[in-house]
Amino acid sequence: MSTEHLDVVIVGAGLSGIGTACHLERDLPGTRYAVLEAREDLGGTWSLFRYPGIRSDSDMHTLGYRFRLWSSATALADGPSILEYVRDTAQEYGVDEKIRYGHRLTRASWDSDAQRWTLQLPGQEPLTCSFLLMCSGYYRYDQGYTPDLPGLDRFGGTVVHPQLWDPETDYAGKRVVVIGSGATAVTLVPAMLEGQGSGDGGAAHVTMLQRSPSYVLSIGRTDPVAEVLSRWLPRSVADPLTRTKNIAQIIALYQISQRFPRFVRGLLRRATQAALPAGYDVDTHFNPRYDPWDQRMCMVPDGDLFRAVRSGHADIVTDTIETFTEGGIRLASGKELEADIVVTATGLNLQMFGGAEVVVDGEPVHLPDTMAYKGMMLSGVPNLVYMIGYTNASWTLKVDLVAEYVVRLLRHLRDHGLGVAVPERDPDVEEAPFLDFGAGYVQRSIDELPKQGTRAPWRLAMNYAIDAVALRRSRVDDDAIRFVPARAGRVPEAERAAG
């Protein structure tokens, strides 16, 4: 039986993979492609994570696709709404028919003579393809990160990581401790008080235990500008205006935070102080050690975290764990937290390409030896693009840009009779960390990731306005890319007919 060959294979049916497939359907009709999804559902994060209150931590007008704008005034949407949006998008463009579920990529091997990738899929027949798009993000989805927690085995209650949340977990009337201070933790605290996911009422009390605080910014659950524009203008005009306004806000907030950190820190402190009870110790619980946007800022809709604290049913404790006890947690300060349930919202592990091994001409690719080209390809690795979104803005903003560039690149290959595109590293370009971001999940894995350079095209600006120009207007055939003509008959007709 002949091996099935495709023009393009997309790995991952989450927000990135579905969006990229839609770009192919729209702009390169006739492309033979498939979307490989290891799980039995599309949606990625939004079908996997089921913890109480799961929602976006970026506004939906920029997290939504550029080609299919988010049309609701809701700014921070819940997980089910986002999943519905992704599913509807896949159906509208016919991408849902191209998804192959239960297909986990474990090894991708490039053969320069054949100018193709061979993909190993346990339990499935191997596939070959001319171009490989890695859209599985950079999180490890089968397990989250849990630090060493002294005495955890002594604890008599329930311990759960949000990434593996069991919807049957009953926290009604229970004392809950959420360990962590990031987006997941600040989402869980008010949600568990409201009883989301339980049906029997909320927790009796929720404590957010953090080793160090994060910046927390309250934004409206709905976008007032979007509401006004939608009343007076048609959607075709109102939605792009809202998106443009929100992109400008994101860029402005980040740039001002980087250039005037003390000013922004002061603004955030005053806003937080005003949202909490008089005399609340803001400087202990909401005054991070780092400057604004050195790590991702936590957005809370309509200040729900602050409302939870004001209610008296939630509190925030900044301390370190000495040990777990049978009934809770004893802290370094000597204080004890009683708990029936402990939620370890302690972060995620990074994993490039969903854990698949990448091999070029028989040699395994060691990612730290490679350099990222335009934030989407790797030096020395032919015909492979990976999708990683922004850390300082909505993920999809960058994914859309990269998908547009992929269309340009594939069209260039087709129109010029080319079979291979491979970035070639410039030895004069100095190395820099792949992600210039202080978050713990990045720092724990930074030595396992590729490098980026200190100048373009080996470095992106991480600024949507600048990157949009670079990726939409720059030459595809720049000096950093080596192209190889397509070899005649590299895809036998019998293989094209297979499948």
N, C-alpha and C positions, 0 to 999 in steps of 0.2 A: 504494500500500500504506500502510495506517495505521501511524503510529508506536506502538510498544508503550508503554503507560503502566503503571507500578507504583505502589503506595502508598509503598513504601520501597525504596531501593537501598542496599546495604551495599558499600563499596569495601574489598576486602582480605579474604582467607580465611586469615588467621593466627589467632593466639590470640585477638585482640580481635574480629575479624569473626565467627569461628565462635561465640564465646561470646555475642555480641550477637544473632546469628541464633537461637540456642537460646532466648534470652529472648523473642523474638518468637513462636517456636513454642509456648513454654510459656504465655505470659501474654497474647498477643494472637492467638489462633488465627484463621485466615481472612485475616490480613494478606497482601496480594499483594506479595511481595518477591523480590529476587534478590541474590546475592552475586557481585560482579565481582572476578575474580582475574586479574592481568596474566600470571602465570606459568601453568605447566601442572600445578601441584600445590598442594594446600593446606598449611597449616602455617607459612607465613611464615618467620621466622627458623629454625625447627626443621627445615624441609626445604631451606632455602637454604644454611645454614652447615654445612660438612662437615669442618672442620679437626679434627685429632686431639684427642680428649678432650672435644669439644663437650658442654657440660652446662649446667644451670641455675646461676645465681649467686644465686638466692633459694630458700628452702626450698619444696618442692613442695606442702606442705600449705596454703600461702597462695598459691602461684602457680597451683594448680589452681582450678577454678571452684567457686563457692559452691554452685551447684545440682547439681554432680557432683563430689564431693570426691575428692581423690587418696587412694587406699586402700592404698597401700604404705607401709611404714615408711621407705623410702628418702627421705632429706631432699634431697640434691642429685642429681637424676636426669640420666642421659646424654641426649643429643639424640634418639636413636632412640626411647627410651622416652617422651619428651615428645611426639614426633610421633605415636606410636601412640595416646597418650592423646587428643590433639586429633582424630585421625581417628575413633577410637571414639566420641567425643562427637558429632561431626558425623553419624555413622551412626545413633547411638541416637536423635537428635532429628529425623532426616530432613533435616538441613541440607545434607548432601552432594548431595542431588538439586537443590538450588537454586543451586549454584555454577556460574558460567559462566567457564570457563577461557579464557585468551588474550584477555581483555577488559581492555585498559589504558585507564583514563580519562585523557584529556588536557585536557578542558575541561568545566566544569560552569557552565551559564548559567541564572540565575534570571530568570523573567518574572513580575513582580508582577501584571500583568493576568490572566495564565493561572494564577497561583499554582502554578507548577511549575518543576522543574529540567529542562533539556535536557542530556543527557550525550553528549559526543562520544567515540567509541571507534574508533580507526583500524582499518580492516578489518572493522568491524561496523556494523550499522544503529544509528542514534542511538536512545536511550531517553529517555523522560521519566518523572519521578517526583514525588510530592508532598513527600517527605522524603528527605534525603540523609544517610547515616551514613558518615563517613570513618574507616575502621578500618585504615589503612595505617601507623599509627605515625608516628614522626618521623625515621626513618633513611632515608638514600638507599641502596637495596639493589643498585644496579648497579655501584657502586664504593665502596671504602673511602677513608679519608683517609690520604694519605702525605705527610709533610712534605718539604721540600727536603733531599735527602740528597747532600751534596757528593761528587762523583766516582763516583756510582753506576754510570755507564756503563762505568767501568773494571773493575768487579768481574767476575771470570771464572766465578763460581758461579751458583747459582739464587736468584732473589728472588721471593717469593710473599707476597701479602697474605692473611690468614686468610679474609677475606670471599670471595675468589675461589680458594679452595684446590682444587687438583687432586688427587682421591683417588689418582691414579697417582704422585704425588710420592714418590720413594724416598729416605728419609733414613736407612736402615739403615747403621750404621757411619760415618755422616757427622758432621762438626763443624757444629753449628747455632748461629746467633746469633738470638735472638728480641729484637727491638727493641720495648720497651714495658714498662709496669708495671701495666696494668689487668687486668680479669678474664680477658681472652683470653690474655694473656701468662702469667699464673700458672697457667692451665689447660694451655697448650701445653707448658711445661717438663717437668713430670712425665709427661705423656702421650706425648711424643716419646721419652722414655727407655724407656717400656714398650712402644714399638713399635706403638701403636694406629694403625690405618690403613695400616700397611706390610706386615705379614705376614712380613717377613724379619728382624724384630728391631728394637730401638730404635736411636736415634742413639748415636754414640760419646760425644759430650759436647754438652751444651746450655748456652749462656750467655744469661742474661737481661740485656740491656743497657738500663739505664734512665737517663733524664736526672734524674729525681727519683723517690723511692719512694712507694709507696702503703701504706695500712694493710692488713694481711693477717691474717685471723682464721680459725683452724682450728675447724671444727665437724664433728660426727660425720656420716659418710656416711649412716647411718641414725639415726632419731630414737628414742632409748631409751624415751621416754614413749609414743610411738606403738606400739612393740613390746609394752610391758606392757599398755596399754589394750586392744589388739587380742586379747590372750590371754584377758582377763577380761570383756570387754564386747562386745556385738554391734557390728558396723561402724557401724550407724546411730547409735550413741552414741559409740563410740570416735573416729571420724573427726572429727565436729564438735568434740569436746573437744580433740583434738590441734590442730586449726586455731585454735580460740580461744586455746589456750595459746601458739601460735606468733605469732599476731597481737599478743598482749600483750607477748611478748618483743621483737618488732620495735619496737613503740612505745616500750617502756621503754628499749631500747638507744639509740634515736635521741634520746629526750628527755634521758636522762642524759648522752649524749655532747655535746649542745648546751649543757646547763646546767653540766656539770662536766668540761670538756674535758681539763684537766690530770690529773684523776683517771683518766679512761678511757684517756688516752694512756699513763699509767703502767702500768695493768693490761695493756694490749696489749703494751707493751714487755717486761714481765716474762714474759708468755706466749710471746712470740716468742723471747726469750733462752733460755727453757727448752727450746724446740723445736729449737734450733740447736747446733752444736758449741761447746764451751767456748772462750771468747775471741773468738767471731765478732763482727765489727764491726756490731752491730745498729744503732747510731746513724747509720751511713753509709747502710746499705741498707734499713732498715725504719723510718726516723724521718721521716715526711713533714713538709713545711713548713706544712701546713694542719692544722686540728683534726679530730678524728674526725667523720666523716659530713658534713663540708663537701663532700666528694666521696664517691661510693659506695665502701663498704668491700668488699674482695675476700675472698670466702669460699673456703676450700680444704678439701675433704673429707678428714677424718682426717689433716690436716697433710701432704698428699702433696708440696707444694712444699718444705716443710722437710725431709722425708725425702730428696727428690732432692738437696738441697744436702748433707745429711749423707753421702750415698752417695759423694760426690766426683765424680760424673758430671755434676753441674750446679753452676754458680756464678752469682752475681749481681754485676754490675759497674755502679757508679753513676758515670757520666761522660758527656761529650758527644762527638759524632762530629766529628773534624777532617776526615777524608776516607775514602772507600772506596779500597781498593787492589785489585790483581788477585786477591790471595789472602785478603782479609778487610777489616777496618776498623781504621784508625788513630785513636786517641782523642786528645782535647785534652791528656791527661796524658802522652802519648807512648807509652802502652801500645798494643800491636797485638793484635787478636783475629783468629785464623785461622778461616776459615769456608768450608764448601762450600755451605751454604744459609743465606740470611738471610730471616727471617720478619718482615715489617713489621706487627707488632701495634700499630699506631699510632693506631687508633681509626676512627671512622665519621664520615660527613658527615650533617648534619641536612637534612631535606627534608620540609616539610609537605605533606600530601595526595598523597603519591606523585609530586609534581611537577606535578600537574594545575593548570591555571589556573582560578580561580574568578571569575565575573563576575556582578554583580547589576545588572539593568536596563541592560545595555550598558556598565557601568563595571567594569573590572577591580578586584578587591579587593586593596589593598596591605596586607598583613598587619600591618606595624608601625603602621598607622593604626587598627587595631582593638584592642578590649579583650576579654579572655576573660571570659565569664560562667560562673561555677561550674566553671571549668576544663573546659568542654565545648562552649560555643557562642561565637560572635563577634558583637560589636556590629555592627549594621547588616547582618548576613547572615541572611536568613530560612531557617527550616526546614533548618538544617544543624547536625549534632552531630559532633564529632570525638572520638576515643578516644585519650587519652594516659595511660599508667599512672603510678604513683608512681616517683620517682627515689630515694626513701629507704626503700622497702619493695617488696614484690612487685608487679609491673606489674598483674596481674589483679585485685588488690584494688580498685583504683580503676575499672578497666574494668567490673567487675561492678556497682559502684555507679552508674556512669553509664548502663549498660544498663538497670538498674532504673528510673532516672529517665526515660529515653527512653520506656519503656513507660507510665509515668504521664503524660508529656507527650502522647504519641500518643492515649492514652485520653481525656485532657482535651479535645483537639482534636475527637475523634470525638463525645464525649458532648455537647459544647456547640456543635456546628455551626460550628467554627472551621477556617479554612484555612491560617492563617499564624501563626507565633510567631517574633518577632524581638527580640533584646535591644537595648535602646536605652541608649546610654552616658550615664552621669551625669557632667556636666561638673565636678562638685565632687569627684569621686574622683580622687585622684592616681595617677600611673602608677608601676608597678614592673616589674622584669624578669619575663618570662613564666615562666622557670625560675630559681628562686633556688638555683643550684647551680654549684659551682666547676669542674666537669669541663671539660676542654679542648674536647670536642666541642660543649658548650653555649656556651662563651664565644666560640668561633669564629663562631657563627651567631646570637648573641643579637640582633643588630641587624636580622635578617631575620625575626624571629618577632613574633607579636602581643605586646601588653603585658598585664599583669594589673593589678588595682587594689590599693589599700592596705586595702580592707575588703570584707566580704561584701556582695552576692553576686559581686563582681568578684574575689574572692580565696578560695581554699580553704585550709584549715588544713594540708594535707599530713599530716594525722593521721587514720588510718582511723576511729578511734572517733568523732572529731568530725565528719568528713565524712559518715560513715554516717548520723548524725542529720540533718545538713543536707540531704542528698540524698534521704533516705527520708521525712522528716517535714515538710520545709518546704513551703510552698504552691507549687504550680506556677504559679499566676497572681499572682506577686509584682509589685511596682511597676516592676521593671526590664525586664519583658517586655511587649511590645505584641502584642496578638492582633487578628487581622482575621477577620471572618466568612467562611466558605467561600462561594464564588460558585456560584450554581446552575448546574448543567450544566458545571462547569469540566473534568470528565472525561467526554467524550462516550462513550456506550455502545459505539460502534464501536471506540474506542481500548481500552476495558476488555476487549472481546472479543478484541482482537489478542493473539496469543501465548498 
